[in-house]
């Protein structure tokens, strides 16, 4: 399966479900301009294809064109500036998670992009938007992710 196999409307449904895995078919329809029954059919097809693997919604990012995962540690260039990096970076949709951390860096970002060139572009946009330096670790393999916590 190639990234062209997932059309824009299906990508939008996946994005919406990633944000709110309990979103109703009616609300999905309103957000995508589809009827409730058309959305239901598309969601079932996406589940069958393995692009939706559960709800909260776990998405197979590689199959929708975002196979490269990276962790980006950031720290402010000028520590005397306000600590507002999460707000400054919120508009960058490639950022999946933003964690405040202890250590030399202030935050760690989990990002997903289509290509190394797209990652390079994202790094430039992060540096510009938040006035930070970055340290990047690219993920080579994912053995498990988003496992439910027990205990």
C-alpha angles and dihedrals in degrees: 000000000000131000089253087065089073110069126208096261092052090048089052091051089050091049092050093048091047088057095043116010090187096056110137123242087243092056091044088052093051091049094049102033092244131124118257091250092049090052091048091053092048093049091050090049091049090051091049091050090052095244090120109047099174143331124285066063117260109195128196095232095186091062094051093053103271104101098145116085122184138174113221120195113202135191130179118260088215110035091192090068120095115280097241102127096127090055093046092051101040093098093060102096094193088071106093098176137012119196128186106223142187118240135054094324124063100213141012119213126200108209137179125203138166099237143005088256090055089051090051090052091048091051090054091049092048092050092048097044097047103025091235141137117236140212114194132203117187118213113233100183136003114213095177136350138177092017115176113255114237130187 
